[in-house]
């Protein structure tokens, strides 16, 4: 692994960790919101209140799901960036390796000509 790749990973690691931490927190908080079932309402007003409470929970759940999707998309973009950087680094490393092999072959040929 080259210095550029290591540097990229070290620079983006805190962002990835922060995103993953936020996602885990959202998932945990979503589980805490659910309360045990209450008694069945006996009046129309009670049913209306229960329906309103359910609508609020659905809205919160939808918002939480959207937030989780945004975090997942951000983590995917960061992973894509790291993969691109790694691919570029591997290409660069392969070019340097080929150049080194070529230089070694040329030096061996020159040394053979010099000694003969």
SVG drawing of the C-alpha trace seen along z (x, -y; Angstrom):
<svg xmlns="http://www.w3.org/2000/svg" viewBox="-67 -13 102 25">
<polyline fill="none" stroke="black" stroke-width="0.4" points="0.0,0.0 1.4,-3.4 1.7,-6.4 -1.1,-8.2 -3.5,-5.3 -2.7,-5.1 -3.1,-8.9 -6.5,-8.7 -7.7,-6.0 -6.5,-7.8 -8.1,-11.0 -11.5,-9.5 -11.6,-6.9 -13.0,-9.4 -15.8,-10.3 -16.7,-6.7 -16.6,-5.9 -18.7,-9.0 -21.3,-7.9 -21.4,-4.4 -21.8,-5.6 -24.7,-7.9 -26.4,-5.0 -26.0,-2.7 -27.4,-5.4 -30.4,-5.9 -31.1,-2.2 -30.9,-2.0 -33.0,-5.1 -35.7,-3.7 -36.0,-0.6 -36.3,-2.8 -39.3,-4.8 -41.6,-1.8 -43.6,-1.6 -45.6,1.3 -49.2,1.5 -51.6,-0.6 -55.2,0.3 -57.6,0.2 -59.4,-3.1 -63.0,-3.0 -64.2,-6.3 -64.1,-7.9 -61.8,-10.6 -59.5,-7.9 -59.4,-6.2 -58.7,-9.6 -55.8,-10.2 -54.4,-6.8 -54.6,-7.3 -52.8,-10.6 -50.1,-9.0 -49.7,-6.3 -49.4,-8.9 -46.7,-10.7 -44.8,-7.4 -45.1,-6.6 -43.8,-10.1 -40.8,-9.7 -40.1,-6.2 -40.2,-7.6 -37.8,-10.4 -35.5,-7.9 -35.5,-5.7 -34.7,-8.6 -31.9,-9.6 -30.5,-6.1 -30.7,-6.0 -28.8,-9.2 -26.1,-7.9 -25.8,-4.7 -25.5,-6.6 -22.8,-8.8 -20.9,-5.7 -21.3,-4.2 -19.9,-7.3 -16.9,-7.3 -16.3,-3.6 -16.4,-4.3 -13.9,-7.1 -11.6,-4.8 -11.9,-2.1 -11.1,-4.6 -8.1,-5.8 -6.9,-2.2 -7.4,-1.4 -5.3,-4.4 -2.6,-3.5 -2.5,0.1 -2.2,-1.1 0.7,-3.4 2.3,-0.6 2.1,1.7 3.7,-0.9 6.5,-1.4 7.0,2.3 7.2,2.7 9.6,-0.2 11.8,1.4 11.8,4.7 12.7,3.0 15.5,1.1 16.8,4.3 16.8,6.1 18.6,3.1 21.2,3.0 21.8,6.8 22.2,6.5 24.5,3.5 26.6,5.4 26.8,8.4 28.0,6.3 30.5,4.5 31.9,7.8 32.3,9.5"/>
</svg>
